[in-house]
Amino acid sequence: MAKNQQIAAIRFLFPLVLFLAVLLCVVDGKRFSHTHDHKIRRGKWEGKLKMKFYHKTCPQAEDIVREIVSKKVEANPSLAPKLLRVHYHDCFVRGCDASLLLDPVAGKAASEKEARPNLSLSGFEVIDEIKSLLEKKCPKTVSCADILTLASRDAVSYLYGRQLWNVFTGRVDGRVSLATEAARDLPSAGANFTSLQKLFAESDLDVVDLVALSGAHTIGTARCGVFGRRLLNFTGKGDTDPSLNSTYATLLKSKCSDKSLRLNSSAVVGMDPTGPLSFDSGYFISLLQHKGLFTSDAALLTDPSAANIASLFQNSGSFLAQFGRSMNKMSSIKVLTLGDKGGEIRRNCRFVN
């Protein structure tokens, strides 16, 4: 009899508990939007793009991108952060126009590839392979800019077995690529919050986008030379950045320097101590423990609003949902579309037509 009463009680309480859990999630979501005065809105350039742009002109385009990228990432998981980084670096300079993919040309000004922040980029050969196949299937139809945007999404999504966000297409490729613009416009790993916020705002990205997109540091690696000063010579006196978790700093020193604390600039460490190949909220969990690798990571905690958002993004579901929205805004920055001056569909992603 008692057992039957327990079963009846569980059957009664379970729906109530489930309802309260769902209600709590909704309230948390509303509190996020209200607290940060952040309304979900499209970026100012997003309206120029659309879903399935190649549905009629090259219906297999997105499948081809996904199939090639999936095979490459399966064989080499480190490719995912590499392609994502190329996409980031392309979009912040002249917008998402594949100008970063252009090779240097003798006798002309240095290209974006030659800018110091871009010298360590890789993965270009994957874009070349995709473009080559698409040119055979659908000549002069699919832009390098769209290929890069789709490839970065598919690379990050591979381990999930599903697309983490939708990609809008219809971009064309730019014809200008300048190292000077890359040096000027790319966010720096040593930037403070004010600089980051200003740079992102110039591309119609707000503080929520800034924090969410910083979460890309949850995958990938970095050379010790990029952040070595934080570890070994923060103020020029052989000291360590006091905002860096001391235990984490000790670990980084063991990986980035010898017993005499001489920096090995070429040594490599994961950007997220919870794991360099897992695209999740580990970055934010580490960040809130003061284990952000770069000065620009630590800078997020110097602004109360950004720090609060970072705290909310310790929940992987919240982070992934906003990351997808912010990626759509970022990947539409200053896009060129058919009919825009200065745009074309390149036949080879490394050279203008």
N, C-alpha and C positions, 0 to 999 in steps of 0.2 A: 504493500500500500504506500509506504513512504517513498519507495523508488518511483512509483507512478506519479506521486505528487512532485518529485524533483524533476521528472521529465516534463510534466505539464508546466512547471515554473520556468524551465529553460526555454520551452517553446513560446511562452508568453514574453519573456525578457529579451530573447535574441533580437526580434524585430525592433524593439525599443532601443536597444543598444546600437544596432546598425543605423537607425534613424538619427540618433544623436551624433554618431561618428560622421555621417554625411553632412549633417547640419553644421558641425564644427569646422569641417573642411570649407564649406561655403562661407561661413563667417570669417575664417582666416583669410580666404581669398578676398573678401570685401574689405577686410581690415588692411590688407596689403595695398589695394588700390586707393583706399581712403587716406591711409597714413602718408603715402608718398605722393598723393595727388597725381597718380599715374594712370591715365586712361589709355587703354589699348588703342593705339591709332596707327594708321599706316604712315610710312615715311613719305616725304614730299615727292619722291620720284617713283614710288611703288606702282602708281597708276599707269606707268608707261609699259609695264610688263603684264603678262598673263599666264595662267596655267596652260600647259599643253600647247604652247605656241607652234610646235612643229607637228601637230597632230595630222595635218593634211600634207605638208610639204616633205616631211621625213618622219613618218610615224614610229619608226624603230629607233630613233635617235636616243631617247632616254634609256631604253633597254640596253643599247650598245654601250653607253657610258657605264651603266650599273654593272654589266657583266664583266667588262674589262677591269674596272676598279675593284670589284669583289675578288677576282682572281689575284690581282696584285696585292691587295691587303691581306688576303688569306696566306699568301706566300711570305709577305713582309709586313707585319702589323704596324711597324714604325712609319709606314707610308701615310697612314691616316693623319697624324699631326703635321706631317710635311705638306700634304696637299692643302690642309686647312690653313696653314701659315701662309702658303703662296697666295691663297684667295684673299686673306686678310690684307696682306701687303699690296696686292693689286688694287683692292677697293679704296684704300685710303689715299691713293695717289691717282688723281684724274678720274676717280670713280672706277666702277667695275667694268673695265674696257679691255682687259687682257693686255694692257700696255707693258706690264711686267714680263710677259712672255717673249717680247721682242728681243732678239739677240743684238749685241753691239754691231755697229756698222763702221768700218774703217773710214776715217776722215770726217766722221760726224760726232756730235756731242755724246758723252757717255750716256748709256741707257740705264734704266732703272735696275737692271740686273747687276750693274757695276757699282751701285751705291753700297756703301759699307753695310747697312742693315740687311742687305739682300744677298751678300756674298755667300752666306751659309745655306741659302735656300736650295731645295732639291725636289725631285718629282716631276720635272718638266717633261721627261721622256714618256711618262704615262699619258700626259695630255697630247703629246705628239702621236702616240699610237692610236689614241681614240680619234683624233682629227684625221689621221691617214685613212682609217676605215670609213669614217663618215663621208669623207670626200669621194670615196669609191661608191658608196651607197647613195649619197645625196649631194652631188657637187655644188659648191658655192651656196650652201643653205644654212648650215649650223655654225654659229659663231664660236670662236675660241673662248670668248667671255662666258657664254652659256655652258660650254663644256667644262670649264674650270669651276663654275658655280655648282653644277650638278655633281662633278667628281668629288668636290670637297664634302658635300652632303652625304654622298654614297659611301665615301671612305669612313667617315665618322659613324655612319649608321650600320656598317657591316656587322659588327659584333652583336647588335640588337636584332638583326634579322628582319628589320623593318625600317622604313624611312622615318627619321626622327623629325623632319619638318618638310613642308612642301617647298618646291622651288618654282618660282615664276620665271619665265623665259621670254626671249624676244630681244636680247641685247645684240648690238653689233660691236665690232672691234675698233679700237682707237688706232691712230696712225702715229702718235707722238709718244716717246718714252725718254724721260730725262732723269739722270741720276740726281741732279740738283733738287728736283721736286720730291724725289723719294726721301732724300736727306732732310728736307724741310717738313714734309707732311706725315711721315710715319710716327706713330706713338713710340716713345722711347722707354726702354726698360728702367731708365733712371728718372723718369718724370714724376713730379709731385701731383697731387690731386687736382690742383687748379689748372695746371697745364693739360692734364688728361681731359678734364671736363671741357675746357675750351676747344681742344682739338676735336673731340667727339661732337660737340655742339655745331661746329662748322660743317659737319656732315649730317646734321639733323638727327643725331643720336643723343638721347638724354642719359641721366645718371643710371637709370635702370638698365639701359642698353650697355652702358659702360661696365657695370658690374657683371652683367650676364655674359657679355663677350669676353671679359677677362677670365671667365670660367673655362675658356678654351685651354688655359694653362693646366688643366687637369690631365692633359695628355701631352707627350713629347718630352724632349730633353733640351738642355741648354749647356753651352760651354761655360766653364768657370770664369773665363775672362769677362763675361758679360756682367757678372755680379760680384766679382772677386773683391772689389773695393769694400763692399758691405762687410766682408768677412775679415779682411786683413789690414785695411788702411782707411777706415771710414772717414776720419777727420784729418788724415795725414800724419797720425801719430802711432800707427800700427795697431789701431783699436778696431773693435767690431761694432756694427750698428746696434745700439742698445734696444731697438724695437724688434730685433730678431730673437726668436726663442733661443735661449742659450744652449740647450741640449741639441737643437737642430743645427745651430751654428758650429758646434763642436763636430757634429757628423759631417757637415759640409767641408770643414777645414781638413778633415781626414781624407776626403775625396779630392779636394782641390789644391792641396799643398803638400810639401814634404815635411820632414821632421823639423826643419828650420823655418817652417811657415813661409816658404817661397812659393808663390802662386804658380800653378800649372794651368795656364790659360786655356790650353786645348783639352783638358780633362772634361768629361761630360757627366752630368747628373740629371735625374728626372726632375721635371718642374713641379710635380706634385709628389710629396713623400709617401702618399698612400698608394702610388702605383702609376707609372708613366703611360700605360696603355689602356686604362679604364676610363671611359668617358662618363663621368658621374659627378656627384657633388663633393667628392674627396677634396678638391681644391679649396672649397669654402670651409670645410671642416678644418683643414690644415691652416687656412688663412686666419680663422678665428683663434687658433692656437699660436698665432704669430709665427707661422712657418711659411709665409709667402716668400718665394725665392727672390723676386726682384723688388727693387725700390717701388716700382709702379704697383706691385701687388700690395705691399705694406701701406701704400698711400690710400688705398680704399678704406682703411680703418681710421684714417685721420679725419674723415668727413662723417658726421653722425648718420646722415641719410644713407650714404653708401654702405656704411658698416651695418646698419639695420637690414638693408636689402641682402647683403652678404650672409647675414645670420639666417634669413628666411630661405636662402638658396642652399642651406645645408640639407634641405629636403630635396632629394634627387628629382622627384616629380615636378616640383615648383621650378627648379633650375632648368630642366630639359624643356619644359613648356615655354618658358620665357626665352631661353636660348634660341629656340626655333623662330620665335617672333622677332627677336633682335637680329638674327641672321638674315631674315627677309628684308629688314630695313637696311642693314649694312650692304647686302648684295644688290641693292638698288641705287646706291649712292651715285648720283650724277650719270646714270646710265645713258648711253647712246642707243637709239633704236633706229629702225629703217627710216630713212629720210632726213636724219639729223646730219648736220654738217660735220665732216671729219670722221665719219664712220664707214666701215666696210665689213664684208665677210671675208676674212683672210683665207687663202687657200693653204697656207702654211702658217702655223701659229708663231713661228719665230721671225717671220718677215712680213712687211707690208706688201700688198699686191703690186 
